[in-house]
Amino acid sequence: MSLRVVVAAPFKEAGRDRMGEQGFVVALSLDRDWVSPDQAKRLVDIAISNGLLEREDGDLVATFQYEAVQIPEQFEPDERIF
C-alpha cells in the first residue's frame, strides 16, 4: 500500500501519468522530503519491478490509476517499501 502511495504522489502533484525520472526523484526527495535522492532512484526500480511504473521514451509512466490513490495528510513512507 505505501509503495503505491509514494509512487502516486509525484504524478498526482504533476497532474499527469508521465514524467521524467529526474522530476520524480526531485518530487520525492526535495519537494516532499520523504526519501533521499538515492532512495528515490531505488524506488523507481522497485516500482518498475512491481508493475507500478514503466520506462517509455525516457520518461516514467504510471501503470495504475494514480488519481484514485489517497495520500493521508501526515503520510510518511516507512522502510518496508525498500
mmCIF file of the N, C-alpha and C atoms, coordinates in Angstrom:
data_MODEL
# 
_entry.id   MODEL 
# 
loop_
_atom_site.group_PDB 
_atom_site.id 
_atom_site.type_symbol 
_atom_site.label_atom_id 
_atom_site.label_alt_id 
_atom_site.label_comp_id 
_atom_site.label_asym_id 
_atom_site.label_entity_id 
_atom_site.label_seq_id 
_atom_site.pdbx_PDB_ins_code 
_atom_site.Cartn_x 
_atom_site.Cartn_y 
_atom_site.Cartn_z 
_atom_site.occupancy 
_atom_site.B_iso_or_equiv 
_atom_site.pdbx_formal_charge 
_atom_site.auth_seq_id 
_atom_site.auth_comp_id 
_atom_site.auth_asym_id 
_atom_site.auth_atom_id 
_atom_site.pdbx_PDB_model_num 
ATOM 1   N N  . MET A 1 1  ? 0.825  -1.205 0.000   1.00 0.00 ? 1  MET A N  1 
ATOM 2   C CA . MET A 1 1  ? 0.000  0.000  0.000   1.00 0.00 ? 1  MET A CA 1 
ATOM 3   C C  . MET A 1 1  ? 0.857  1.252  0.000   1.00 0.00 ? 1  MET A C  1 
ATOM 4   N N  . SER A 1 2  ? 1.818  1.334  0.905   1.00 0.00 ? 2  SER A N  1 
ATOM 5   C CA . SER A 1 2  ? 2.571  2.583  0.979   1.00 0.00 ? 2  SER A CA 1 
ATOM 6   C C  . SER A 1 2  ? 3.419  2.805  -0.268  1.00 0.00 ? 2  SER A C  1 
ATOM 7   N N  . LEU A 1 3  ? 3.877  1.736  -0.922  1.00 0.00 ? 3  LEU A N  1 
ATOM 8   C CA . LEU A 1 3  ? 4.635  1.915  -2.162  1.00 0.00 ? 3  LEU A CA 1 
ATOM 9   C C  . LEU A 1 3  ? 3.761  2.589  -3.212  1.00 0.00 ? 3  LEU A C  1 
ATOM 10  N N  . ARG A 1 4  ? 2.528  2.161  -3.327  1.00 0.00 ? 4  ARG A N  1 
ATOM 11  C CA . ARG A 1 4  ? 1.598  2.755  -4.298  1.00 0.00 ? 4  ARG A CA 1 
ATOM 12  C C  . ARG A 1 4  ? 1.371  4.236  -3.971  1.00 0.00 ? 4  ARG A C  1 
ATOM 13  N N  . VAL A 1 5  ? 1.246  4.561  -2.693  1.00 0.00 ? 5  VAL A N  1 
ATOM 14  C CA . VAL A 1 5  ? 1.038  5.956  -2.279  1.00 0.00 ? 5  VAL A CA 1 
ATOM 15  C C  . VAL A 1 5  ? 2.261  6.800  -2.642  1.00 0.00 ? 5  VAL A C  1 
ATOM 16  N N  . VAL A 1 6  ? 3.446  6.292  -2.342  1.00 0.00 ? 6  VAL A N  1 
ATOM 17  C CA . VAL A 1 6  ? 4.674  7.030  -2.636  1.00 0.00 ? 6  VAL A CA 1 
ATOM 18  C C  . VAL A 1 6  ? 4.816  7.265  -4.137  1.00 0.00 ? 6  VAL A C  1 
ATOM 19  N N  . VAL A 1 7  ? 4.574  6.233  -4.924  1.00 0.00 ? 7  VAL A N  1 
ATOM 20  C CA . VAL A 1 7  ? 4.720  6.350  -6.375  1.00 0.00 ? 7  VAL A CA 1 
ATOM 21  C C  . VAL A 1 7  ? 3.653  7.273  -6.958  1.00 0.00 ? 7  VAL A C  1 
ATOM 22  N N  . ALA A 1 8  ? 2.467  7.256  -6.417  1.00 0.00 ? 8  ALA A N  1 
ATOM 23  C CA . ALA A 1 8  ? 1.382  8.089  -6.932  1.00 0.00 ? 8  ALA A CA 1 
ATOM 24  C C  . ALA A 1 8  ? 1.602  9.575  -6.676  1.00 0.00 ? 8  ALA A C  1 
ATOM 25  N N  . ALA A 1 9  ? 2.245  9.916  -5.571  1.00 0.00 ? 9  ALA A N  1 
ATOM 26  C CA . ALA A 1 9  ? 2.348  11.313 -5.145  1.00 0.00 ? 9  ALA A CA 1 
ATOM 27  C C  . ALA A 1 9  ? 2.925  12.253 -6.209  1.00 0.00 ? 9  ALA A C  1 
ATOM 28  N N  . PRO A 1 10 ? 4.055  11.949 -6.834  1.00 0.00 ? 10 PRO A N  1 
ATOM 29  C CA . PRO A 1 10 ? 4.581  12.877 -7.840  1.00 0.00 ? 10 PRO A CA 1 
ATOM 30  C C  . PRO A 1 10 ? 3.649  13.052 -9.047  1.00 0.00 ? 10 PRO A C  1 
ATOM 31  N N  . PHE A 1 11 ? 2.980  11.972 -9.432  1.00 0.00 ? 11 PHE A N  1 
ATOM 32  C CA . PHE A 1 11 ? 2.073  12.042 -10.576 1.00 0.00 ? 11 PHE A CA 1 
ATOM 33  C C  . PHE A 1 11 ? 0.834  12.856 -10.234 1.00 0.00 ? 11 PHE A C  1 
ATOM 34  N N  . LYS A 1 12 ? 0.313  12.667 -9.020  1.00 0.00 ? 12 LYS A N  1 
ATOM 35  C CA . LYS A 1 12 ? -0.846 13.452 -8.591  1.00 0.00 ? 12 LYS A CA 1 
ATOM 36  C C  . LYS A 1 12 ? -0.492 14.936 -8.547  1.00 0.00 ? 12 LYS A C  1 
ATOM 37  N N  . GLU A 1 13 ? 0.673  15.225 -8.025  1.00 0.00 ? 13 GLU A N  1 
ATOM 38  C CA . GLU A 1 13 ? 1.118  16.614 -7.933  1.00 0.00 ? 13 GLU A CA 1 
ATOM 39  C C  . GLU A 1 13 ? 1.275  17.241 -9.319  1.00 0.00 ? 13 GLU A C  1 
ATOM 40  N N  . ALA A 1 14 ? 1.816  16.470 -10.253 1.00 0.00 ? 14 ALA A N  1 
ATOM 41  C CA . ALA A 1 14 ? 2.037  16.966 -11.619 1.00 0.00 ? 14 ALA A CA 1 
ATOM 42  C C  . ALA A 1 14 ? 0.748  16.953 -12.441 1.00 0.00 ? 14 ALA A C  1 
ATOM 43  N N  . GLY A 1 15 ? -0.211 16.116 -12.048 1.00 0.00 ? 15 GLY A N  1 
ATOM 44  C CA . GLY A 1 15 ? -1.465 16.034 -12.768 1.00 0.00 ? 15 GLY A CA 1 
ATOM 45  C C  . GLY A 1 15 ? -1.361 15.314 -14.102 1.00 0.00 ? 15 GLY A C  1 
ATOM 46  N N  . ARG A 1 16 ? -0.403 14.430 -14.202 1.00 0.00 ? 16 ARG A N  1 
ATOM 47  C CA . ARG A 1 16 ? -0.254 13.649 -15.442 1.00 0.00 ? 16 ARG A CA 1 
ATOM 48  C C  . ARG A 1 16 ? 0.367  12.298 -15.128 1.00 0.00 ? 16 ARG A C  1 
ATOM 49  N N  . ASP A 1 17 ? 0.223  11.346 -16.058 1.00 0.00 ? 17 ASP A N  1 
ATOM 50  C CA . ASP A 1 17 ? 0.680  9.979  -15.819 1.00 0.00 ? 17 ASP A CA 1 
ATOM 51  C C  . ASP A 1 17 ? 2.083  9.708  -16.355 1.00 0.00 ? 17 ASP A C  1 
ATOM 52  N N  . ARG A 1 18 ? 2.777  10.757 -16.779 1.00 0.00 ? 18 ARG A N  1 
ATOM 53  C CA . ARG A 1 18 ? 4.113  10.592 -17.369 1.00 0.00 ? 18 ARG A CA 1 
ATOM 54  C C  . ARG A 1 18 ? 5.000  11.739 -16.877 1.00 0.00 ? 18 ARG A C  1 
ATOM 55  N N  . MET A 1 19 ? 6.239  11.396 -16.509 1.00 0.00 ? 19 MET A N  1 
ATOM 56  C CA . MET A 1 19 ? 7.185  12.428 -16.093 1.00 0.00 ? 19 MET A CA 1 
ATOM 57  C C  . MET A 1 19 ? 8.609  11.894 -16.229 1.00 0.00 ? 19 MET A C  1 
ATOM 58  N N  . GLY A 1 20 ? 9.543  12.800 -16.288 1.00 0.00 ? 20 GLY A N  1 
ATOM 59  C CA . GLY A 1 20 ? 10.945 12.415 -16.335 1.00 0.00 ? 20 GLY A CA 1 
ATOM 60  C C  . GLY A 1 20 ? 11.386 11.832 -15.012 1.00 0.00 ? 20 GLY A C  1 
ATOM 61  N N  . GLU A 1 21 ? 12.364 10.947 -15.063 1.00 0.00 ? 21 GLU A N  1 
ATOM 62  C CA . GLU A 1 21 ? 12.839 10.316 -13.840 1.00 0.00 ? 21 GLU A CA 1 
ATOM 63  C C  . GLU A 1 21 ? 13.403 11.347 -12.872 1.00 0.00 ? 21 GLU A C  1 
ATOM 64  N N  . GLN A 1 22 ? 14.110 12.341 -13.386 1.00 0.00 ? 22 GLN A N  1 
ATOM 65  C CA . GLN A 1 22 ? 14.670 13.377 -12.511 1.00 0.00 ? 22 GLN A CA 1 
ATOM 66  C C  . GLN A 1 22 ? 13.566 14.129 -11.778 1.00 0.00 ? 22 GLN A C  1 
ATOM 67  N N  . GLY A 1 23 ? 12.477 14.437 -12.465 1.00 0.00 ? 23 GLY A N  1 
ATOM 68  C CA . GLY A 1 23 ? 11.345 15.103 -11.826 1.00 0.00 ? 23 GLY A CA 1 
ATOM 69  C C  . GLY A 1 23 ? 10.727 14.252 -10.740 1.00 0.00 ? 23 GLY A C  1 
ATOM 70  N N  . PHE A 1 24 ? 10.649 12.952 -10.983 1.00 0.00 ? 24 PHE A N  1 
ATOM 71  C CA . PHE A 1 24 ? 10.116 12.014 -10.000 1.00 0.00 ? 24 PHE A CA 1 
ATOM 72  C C  . PHE A 1 24 ? 11.001 11.991 -8.753  1.00 0.00 ? 24 PHE A C  1 
ATOM 73  N N  . VAL A 1 25 ? 12.309 11.905 -8.961  1.00 0.00 ? 25 VAL A N  1 
ATOM 74  C CA . VAL A 1 25 ? 13.268 11.872 -7.855  1.00 0.00 ? 25 VAL A CA 1 
ATOM 75  C C  . VAL A 1 25 ? 13.202 13.174 -7.057  1.00 0.00 ? 25 VAL A C  1 
ATOM 76  N N  . VAL A 1 26 ? 13.158 14.297 -7.731  1.00 0.00 ? 26 VAL A N  1 
ATOM 77  C CA . VAL A 1 26 ? 13.085 15.597 -7.054  1.00 0.00 ? 26 VAL A CA 1 
ATOM 78  C C  . VAL A 1 26 ? 11.791 15.710 -6.251  1.00 0.00 ? 26 VAL A C  1 
ATOM 79  N N  . ALA A 1 27 ? 10.685 15.250 -6.825  1.00 0.00 ? 27 ALA A N  1 
ATOM 80  C CA . ALA A 1 27 ? 9.395  15.336 -6.130  1.00 0.00 ? 27 ALA A CA 1 
ATOM 81  C C  . ALA A 1 27 ? 9.422  14.568 -4.812  1.00 0.00 ? 27 ALA A C  1 
ATOM 82  N N  . LEU A 1 28 ? 10.031 13.400 -4.813  1.00 0.00 ? 28 LEU A N  1 
ATOM 83  C CA . LEU A 1 28 ? 10.060 12.588 -3.592  1.00 0.00 ? 28 LEU A CA 1 
ATOM 84  C C  . LEU A 1 28 ? 11.127 13.022 -2.599  1.00 0.00 ? 28 LEU A C  1 
ATOM 85  N N  . SER A 1 29 ? 12.272 13.444 -3.107  1.00 0.00 ? 29 SER A N  1 
ATOM 86  C CA . SER A 1 29 ? 13.391 13.732 -2.202  1.00 0.00 ? 29 SER A CA 1 
ATOM 87  C C  . SER A 1 29 ? 13.445 15.187 -1.760  1.00 0.00 ? 29 SER A C  1 
ATOM 88  N N  . LEU A 1 30 ? 13.269 16.112 -2.666  1.00 0.00 ? 30 LEU A N  1 
ATOM 89  C CA . LEU A 1 30 ? 13.383 17.523 -2.300  1.00 0.00 ? 30 LEU A CA 1 
ATOM 90  C C  . LEU A 1 30 ? 12.034 18.166 -1.989  1.00 0.00 ? 30 LEU A C  1 
ATOM 91  N N  . ASP A 1 31 ? 11.045 17.949 -2.846  1.00 0.00 ? 31 ASP A N  1 
ATOM 92  C CA . ASP A 1 31 ? 9.744  18.587 -2.642  1.00 0.00 ? 31 ASP A CA 1 
ATOM 93  C C  . ASP A 1 31 ? 9.028  18.049 -1.405  1.00 0.00 ? 31 ASP A C  1 
ATOM 94  N N  . ARG A 1 32 ? 8.970  16.728 -1.286  1.00 0.00 ? 32 ARG A N  1 
ATOM 95  C CA . ARG A 1 32 ? 8.257  16.115 -0.158  1.00 0.00 ? 32 ARG A CA 1 
ATOM 96  C C  . ARG A 1 32 ? 9.178  15.735 0.994   1.00 0.00 ? 32 ARG A C  1 
ATOM 97  N N  . ASP A 1 33 ? 10.467 15.624 0.738   1.00 0.00 ? 33 ASP A N  1 
ATOM 98  C CA . ASP A 1 33 ? 11.448 15.249 1.764   1.00 0.00 ? 33 ASP A CA 1 
ATOM 99  C C  . ASP A 1 33 ? 11.112 13.908 2.416   1.00 0.00 ? 33 ASP A C  1 
ATOM 100 N N  . TRP A 1 34 ? 10.611 12.981 1.598   1.00 0.00 ? 34 TRP A N  1 
ATOM 101 C CA . TRP A 1 34 ? 10.267 11.658 2.106   1.00 0.00 ? 34 TRP A CA 1 
ATOM 102 C C  . TRP A 1 34 ? 11.462 10.723 2.119   1.00 0.00 ? 34 TRP A C  1 
ATOM 103 N N  . VAL A 1 35 ? 12.327 10.841 1.111   1.00 0.00 ? 35 VAL A N  1 
ATOM 104 C CA . VAL A 1 35 ? 13.465 9.931  0.956   1.00 0.00 ? 35 VAL A CA 1 
ATOM 105 C C  . VAL A 1 35 ? 14.646 10.714 0.404   1.00 0.00 ? 35 VAL A C  1 
ATOM 106 N N  . SER A 1 36 ? 15.808 10.097 0.427   1.00 0.00 ? 36 SER A N  1 
ATOM 107 C CA . SER A 1 36 ? 16.973 10.721 -0.190  1.00 0.00 ? 36 SER A CA 1 
ATOM 108 C C  . SER A 1 36 ? 16.895 10.540 -1.708  1.00 0.00 ? 36 SER A C  1 
ATOM 109 N N  . PRO A 1 37 ? 17.663 11.304 -2.470  1.00 0.00 ? 37 PRO A N  1 
ATOM 110 C CA . PRO A 1 37 ? 17.670 11.101 -3.926  1.00 0.00 ? 37 PRO A CA 1 
ATOM 111 C C  . PRO A 1 37 ? 18.058 9.675  -4.314  1.00 0.00 ? 37 PRO A C  1 
ATOM 112 N N  . ASP A 1 38 ? 19.027 9.079  -3.624  1.00 0.00 ? 38 ASP A N  1 
ATOM 113 C CA . ASP A 1 38 ? 19.405 7.697  -3.930  1.00 0.00 ? 38 ASP A CA 1 
ATOM 114 C C  . ASP A 1 38 ? 18.263 6.728  -3.644  1.00 0.00 ? 38 ASP A C  1 
ATOM 115 N N  . GLN A 1 39 ? 17.558 6.942  -2.557  1.00 0.00 ? 39 GLN A N  1 
ATOM 116 C CA . GLN A 1 39 ? 16.418 6.092  -2.237  1.00 0.00 ? 39 GLN A CA 1 
ATOM 117 C C  . GLN A 1 39 ? 15.313 6.264  -3.273  1.00 0.00 ? 39 GLN A C  1 
ATOM 118 N N  . ALA A 1 40 ? 15.100 7.495  -3.729  1.00 0.00 ? 40 ALA A N  1 
ATOM 119 C CA . ALA A 1 40 ? 14.072 7.747  -4.749  1.00 0.00 ? 40 ALA A CA 1 
ATOM 120 C C  . ALA A 1 40 ? 14.416 7.018  -6.039  1.00 0.00 ? 40 ALA A C  1 
ATOM 121 N N  . LYS A 1 41 ? 15.699 6.998  -6.401  1.00 0.00 ? 41 LYS A N  1 
ATOM 122 C CA . LYS A 1 41 ? 16.126 6.262  -7.601  1.00 0.00 ? 41 LYS A CA 1 
ATOM 123 C C  . LYS A 1 41 ? 15.896 4.770  -7.412  1.00 0.00 ? 41 LYS A C  1 
ATOM 124 N N  . ARG A 1 42 ? 16.155 4.292  -6.224  1.00 0.00 ? 42 ARG A N  1 
ATOM 125 C CA . ARG A 1 42 ? 15.906 2.874  -5.941  1.00 0.00 ? 42 ARG A CA 1 
ATOM 126 C C  . ARG A 1 42 ? 14.410 2.569  -6.001  1.00 0.00 ? 42 ARG A C  1 
ATOM 127 N N  . LEU A 1 43 ? 13.594 3.509  -5.539  1.00 0.00 ? 43 LEU A N  1 
ATOM 128 C CA . LEU A 1 43 ? 12.143 3.332  -5.598  1.00 0.00 ? 43 LEU A CA 1 
ATOM 129 C C  . LEU A 1 43 ? 11.652 3.188  -7.034  1.00 0.00 ? 43 LEU A C  1 
ATOM 130 N N  . VAL A 1 44 ? 12.294 3.887  -7.957  1.00 0.00 ? 44 VAL A N  1 
ATOM 131 C CA . VAL A 1 44 ? 11.928 3.743  -9.369  1.00 0.00 ? 44 VAL A CA 1 
ATOM 132 C C  . VAL A 1 44 ? 12.076 2.282  -9.777  1.00 0.00 ? 44 VAL A C  1 
ATOM 133 N N  . ASP A 1 45 ? 13.205 1.678  -9.451  1.00 0.00 ? 45 ASP A N  1 
ATOM 134 C CA . ASP A 1 45 ? 13.437 0.276  -9.811  1.00 0.00 ? 45 ASP A CA 1 
ATOM 135 C C  . ASP A 1 45 ? 12.444 -0.654 -9.120  1.00 0.00 ? 45 ASP A C  1 
ATOM 136 N N  . ILE A 1 46 ? 12.163 -0.394 -7.861  1.00 0.00 ? 46 ILE A N  1 
ATOM 137 C CA . ILE A 1 46 ? 11.212 -1.213 -7.109  1.00 0.00 ? 46 ILE A CA 1 
ATOM 138 C C  . ILE A 1 46 ? 9.820  -1.091 -7.726  1.00 0.00 ? 46 ILE A C  1 
ATOM 139 N N  . ALA A 1 47 ? 9.421  0.134  -8.054  1.00 0.00 ? 47 ALA A N  1 
ATOM 140 C CA . ALA A 1 47 ? 8.094  0.359  -8.644  1.00 0.00 ? 47 ALA A CA 1 
ATOM 141 C C  . ALA A 1 47 ? 7.978  -0.305 -10.016 1.00 0.00 ? 47 ALA A C  1 
ATOM 142 N N  . ILE A 1 48 ? 9.050  -0.266 -10.791 1.00 0.00 ? 48 ILE A N  1 
ATOM 143 C CA . ILE A 1 48 ? 9.041  -0.939 -12.094 1.00 0.00 ? 48 ILE A CA 1 
ATOM 144 C C  . ILE A 1 48 ? 8.904  -2.448 -11.900 1.00 0.00 ? 48 ILE A C  1 
ATOM 145 N N  . SER A 1 49 ? 9.666  -3.009 -10.968 1.00 0.00 ? 49 SER A N  1 
ATOM 146 C CA . SER A 1 49 ? 9.600  -4.456 -10.744 1.00 0.00 ? 49 SER A CA 1 
ATOM 147 C C  . SER A 1 49 ? 8.249  -4.890 -10.177 1.00 0.00 ? 49 SER A C  1 
ATOM 148 N N  . ASN A 1 50 ? 7.528  -3.967 -9.535  1.00 0.00 ? 50 ASN A N  1 
ATOM 149 C CA . ASN A 1 50 ? 6.196  -4.263 -9.002  1.00 0.00 ? 50 ASN A CA 1 
ATOM 150 C C  . ASN A 1 50 ? 5.081  -3.899 -9.977  1.00 0.00 ? 50 ASN A C  1 
ATOM 151 N N  . GLY A 1 51 ? 5.441  -3.437 -11.163 1.00 0.00 ? 51 GLY A N  1 
ATOM 152 C CA . GLY A 1 51 ? 4.442  -3.134 -12.178 1.00 0.00 ? 51 GLY A CA 1 
ATOM 153 C C  . GLY A 1 51 ? 3.713  -1.817 -12.008 1.00 0.00 ? 51 GLY A C  1 
ATOM 154 N N  . LEU A 1 52 ? 4.239  -0.933 -11.167 1.00 0.00 ? 52 LEU A N  1 
ATOM 155 C CA . LEU A 1 52 ? 3.588  0.362  -10.951 1.00 0.00 ? 52 LEU A CA 1 
ATOM 156 C C  . LEU A 1 52 ? 4.075  1.425  -11.934 1.00 0.00 ? 52 LEU A C  1 
ATOM 157 N N  . LEU A 1 53 ? 5.279  1.244  -12.449 1.00 0.00 ? 53 LEU A N  1 
ATOM 158 C CA . LEU A 1 53 ? 5.869  2.183  -13.402 1.00 0.00 ? 53 LEU A CA 1 
ATOM 159 C C  . LEU A 1 53 ? 6.436  1.418  -14.594 1.00 0.00 ? 53 LEU A C  1 
ATOM 160 N N  . GLU A 1 54 ? 6.519  2.114  -15.714 1.00 0.00 ? 54 GLU A N  1 
ATOM 161 C CA . GLU A 1 54 ? 7.232  1.627  -16.890 1.00 0.00 ? 54 GLU A CA 1 
ATOM 162 C C  . GLU A 1 54 ? 8.092  2.765  -17.406 1.00 0.00 ? 54 GLU A C  1 
ATOM 163 N N  . ARG A 1 55 ? 9.202  2.414  -18.018 1.00 0.00 ? 55 ARG A N  1 
ATOM 164 C CA . ARG A 1 55 ? 10.017 3.416  -18.714 1.00 0.00 ? 55 ARG A CA 1 
ATOM 165 C C  . ARG A 1 55 ? 9.572  3.428  -20.168 1.00 0.00 ? 55 ARG A C  1 
ATOM 166 N N  . GLU A 1 56 ? 9.324  4.626  -20.679 1.00 0.00 ? 56 GLU A N  1 
ATOM 167 C CA . GLU A 1 56 ? 8.869  4.771  -22.056 1.00 0.00 ? 56 GLU A CA 1 
ATOM 168 C C  . GLU A 1 56 ? 9.420  6.074  -22.626 1.00 0.00 ? 56 GLU A C  1 
ATOM 169 N N  . ASP A 1 57 ? 10.210 5.965  -23.665 1.00 0.00 ? 57 ASP A N  1 
ATOM 170 C CA . ASP A 1 57 ? 10.797 7.138  -24.327 1.00 0.00 ? 57 ASP A CA 1 
ATOM 171 C C  . ASP A 1 57 ? 11.501 8.067  -23.348 1.00 0.00 ? 57 ASP A C  1 
ATOM 172 N N  . GLY A 1 58 ? 12.218 7.494  -22.400 1.00 0.00 ? 58 GLY A N  1 
ATOM 173 C CA . GLY A 1 58 ? 12.984 8.287  -21.447 1.00 0.00 ? 58 GLY A CA 1 
ATOM 174 C C  . GLY A 1 58 ? 12.183 8.833  -20.278 1.00 0.00 ? 58 GLY A C  1 
ATOM 175 N N  . ASP A 1 59 ? 10.889 8.545  -20.221 1.00 0.00 ? 59 ASP A N  1 
ATOM 176 C CA . ASP A 1 59 ? 10.035 9.004  -19.129 1.00 0.00 ? 59 ASP A CA 1 
ATOM 177 C C  . ASP A 1 59 ? 9.597  7.830  -18.274 1.00 0.00 ? 59 ASP A C  1 
ATOM 178 N N  . LEU A 1 60 ? 9.105  8.148  -17.091 1.00 0.00 ? 60 LEU A N  1 
ATOM 179 C CA . LEU A 1 60 ? 8.433  7.165  -16.253 1.00 0.00 ? 60 LEU A CA 1 
ATOM 180 C C  . LEU A 1 60 ? 6.939  7.330  -16.474 1.00 0.00 ? 60 LEU A C  1 
ATOM 181 N N  . VAL A 1 61 ? 6.243  6.217  -16.651 1.00 0.00 ? 61 VAL A N  1 
ATOM 182 C CA . VAL A 1 61 ? 4.808  6.237  -16.899 1.00 0.00 ? 61 VAL A CA 1 
ATOM 183 C C  . VAL A 1 61 ? 4.125  5.406  -15.821 1.00 0.00 ? 61 VAL A C  1 
ATOM 184 N N  . ALA A 1 62 ? 3.135  5.999  -15.163 1.00 0.00 ? 62 ALA A N  1 
ATOM 185 C CA . ALA A 1 62 ? 2.363  5.278  -14.155 1.00 0.00 ? 62 ALA A CA 1 
ATOM 186 C C  . ALA A 1 62 ? 1.470  4.259  -14.859 1.00 0.00 ? 62 ALA A C  1 
ATOM 187 N N  . THR A 1 63 ? 1.476  3.025  -14.370 1.00 0.00 ? 63 THR A N  1 
ATOM 188 C CA . THR A 1 63 ? 0.686  1.963  -14.983 1.00 0.00 ? 63 THR A CA 1 
ATOM 189 C C  . THR A 1 63 ? -0.549 1.620  -14.148 1.00 0.00 ? 63 THR A C  1 
ATOM 190 N N  . PHE A 1 64 ? -0.890 2.486  -13.215 1.00 0.00 ? 64 PHE A N  1 
ATOM 191 C CA . PHE A 1 64 ? -2.057 2.283  -12.354 1.00 0.00 ? 64 PHE A CA 1 
ATOM 192 C C  . PHE A 1 64 ? -2.785 3.614  -12.244 1.00 0.00 ? 64 PHE A C  1 
ATOM 193 N N  . GLN A 1 65 ? -3.981 3.587  -11.701 1.00 0.00 ? 65 GLN A N  1 
ATOM 194 C CA . GLN A 1 65 ? -4.768 4.817  -11.584 1.00 0.00 ? 65 GLN A CA 1 
ATOM 195 C C  . GLN A 1 65 ? -4.285 5.621  -10.381 1.00 0.00 ? 65 GLN A C  1 
ATOM 196 N N  . TYR A 1 66 ? -3.245 6.393  -10.624 1.00 0.00 ? 66 TYR A N  1 
ATOM 197 C CA . TYR A 1 66 ? -2.650 7.183  -9.537  1.00 0.00 ? 66 TYR A CA 1 
ATOM 198 C C  . TYR A 1 66 ? -3.635 8.188  -8.974  1.00 0.00 ? 66 TYR A C  1 
ATOM 199 N N  . GLU A 1 67 ? -4.588 8.648  -9.802  1.00 0.00 ? 67 GLU A N  1 
ATOM 200 C CA . GLU A 1 67 ? -5.565 9.644  -9.349  1.00 0.00 ? 67 GLU A CA 1 
ATOM 201 C C  . GLU A 1 67 ? -6.446 9.106  -8.230  1.00 0.00 ? 67 GLU A C  1 
ATOM 202 N N  . ALA A 1 68 ? -6.666 7.793  -8.218  1.00 0.00 ? 68 ALA A N  1 
ATOM 203 C CA . ALA A 1 68 ? -7.548 7.176  -7.235  1.00 0.00 ? 68 ALA A CA 1 
ATOM 204 C C  . ALA A 1 68 ? -6.866 6.927  -5.893  1.00 0.00 ? 68 ALA A C  1 
ATOM 205 N N  . VAL A 1 69 ? -5.555 7.063  -5.840  1.00 0.00 ? 69 VAL A N  1 
ATOM 206 C CA . VAL A 1 69 ? -4.810 6.804  -4.606  1.00 0.00 ? 69 VAL A CA 1 
ATOM 207 C C  . VAL A 1 69 ? -4.968 7.995  -3.660  1.00 0.00 ? 69 VAL A C  1 
ATOM 208 N N  . GLN A 1 70 ? -5.348 7.695  -2.440  1.00 0.00 ? 70 GLN A N  1 
ATOM 209 C CA . GLN A 1 70 ? -5.472 8.725  -1.406  1.00 0.00 ? 70 GLN A CA 1 
ATOM 210 C C  . GLN A 1 70 ? -4.159 8.822  -0.638  1.00 0.00 ? 70 GLN A C  1 
ATOM 211 N N  . ILE A 1 71 ? -3.667 10.038 -0.485  1.00 0.00 ? 71 ILE A N  1 
ATOM 212 C CA . ILE A 1 71 ? -2.435 10.264 0.268   1.00 0.00 ? 71 ILE A CA 1 
ATOM 213 C C  . ILE A 1 71 ? -2.828 10.890 1.603   1.00 0.00 ? 71 ILE A C  1 
ATOM 214 N N  . PRO A 1 72 ? -2.727 10.117 2.693   1.00 0.00 ? 72 PRO A N  1 
ATOM 215 C CA . PRO A 1 72 ? -3.085 10.659 4.006   1.00 0.00 ? 72 PRO A CA 1 
ATOM 216 C C  . PRO A 1 72 ? -2.279 11.925 4.318   1.00 0.00 ? 72 PRO A C  1 
ATOM 217 N N  . GLU A 1 73 ? -2.901 12.838 5.022   1.00 0.00 ? 73 GLU A N  1 
ATOM 218 C CA . GLU A 1 73 ? -2.312 14.153 5.289   1.00 0.00 ? 73 GLU A CA 1 
ATOM 219 C C  . GLU A 1 73 ? -0.928 14.084 5.929   1.00 0.00 ? 73 GLU A C  1 
ATOM 220 N N  . GLN A 1 74 ? -0.742 13.259 6.908   1.00 0.00 ? 74 GLN A N  1 
ATOM 221 C CA . GLN A 1 74 ? 0.545  13.168 7.606   1.00 0.00 ? 74 GLN A CA 1 
ATOM 222 C C  . GLN A 1 74 ? 1.338  11.939 7.173   1.00 0.00 ? 74 GLN A C  1 
ATOM 223 N N  . PHE A 1 75 ? 1.127  11.485 5.952   1.00 0.00 ? 75 PHE A N  1 
ATOM 224 C CA . PHE A 1 75 ? 1.764  10.276 5.462   1.00 0.00 ? 75 PHE A CA 1 
ATOM 225 C C  . PHE A 1 75 ? 3.280  10.425 5.417   1.00 0.00 ? 75 PHE A C  1 
ATOM 226 N N  . GLU A 1 76 ? 3.953  9.395  5.863   1.00 0.00 ? 76 GLU A N  1 
ATOM 227 C CA . GLU A 1 76 ? 5.409  9.265  5.758   1.00 0.00 ? 76 GLU A CA 1 
ATOM 228 C C  . GLU A 1 76 ? 5.687  7.821  5.351   1.00 0.00 ? 76 GLU A C  1 
ATOM 229 N N  . PRO A 1 77 ? 6.421  7.588  4.288   1.00 0.00 ? 77 PRO A N  1 
ATOM 230 C CA . PRO A 1 77 ? 6.701  6.201  3.909   1.00 0.00 ? 77 PRO A CA 1 
ATOM 231 C C  . PRO A 1 77 ? 7.585  5.525  4.949   1.00 0.00 ? 77 PRO A C  1 
ATOM 232 N N  . ASP A 1 78 ? 7.362  4.228  5.130   1.00 0.00 ? 78 ASP A N  1 
ATOM 233 C CA . ASP A 1 78 ? 8.220  3.514  6.070   1.00 0.00 ? 78 ASP A CA 1 
ATOM 234 C C  . ASP A 1 78 ? 9.250  2.686  5.308   1.00 0.00 ? 78 ASP A C  1 
ATOM 235 N N  . GLU A 1 79 ? 10.209 2.178  6.035   1.00 0.00 ? 79 GLU A N  1 
ATOM 236 C CA . GLU A 1 79 ? 11.336 1.477  5.448   1.00 0.00 ? 79 GLU A CA 1 
ATOM 237 C C  . GLU A 1 79 ? 10.955 0.186  4.725   1.00 0.00 ? 79 GLU A C  1 
ATOM 238 N N  . ARG A 1 80 ? 9.767  -0.344 5.001   1.00 0.00 ? 80 ARG A N  1 
ATOM 239 C CA . ARG A 1 80 ? 9.357  -1.607 4.383   1.00 0.00 ? 80 ARG A CA 1 
ATOM 240 C C  . ARG A 1 80 ? 9.208  -1.500 2.876   1.00 0.00 ? 80 ARG A C  1 
ATOM 241 N N  . ILE A 1 81 ? 9.085  -0.289 2.342   1.00 0.00 ? 81 ILE A N  1 
ATOM 242 C CA . ILE A 1 81 ? 8.952  -0.166 0.887   1.00 0.00 ? 81 ILE A CA 1 
ATOM 243 C C  . ILE A 1 81 ? 10.246 -0.505 0.169   1.00 0.00 ? 81 ILE A C  1 
ATOM 244 N N  . PHE A 1 82 ? 11.351 -0.492 0.895   1.00 0.00 ? 82 PHE A N  1 
ATOM 245 C CA . PHE A 1 82 ? 12.632 -0.833 0.297   1.00 0.00 ? 82 PHE A CA 1 
ATOM 246 C C  . PHE A 1 82 ? 12.911 -2.309 0.441   1.00 0.00 ? 82 PHE A C  1 
# 
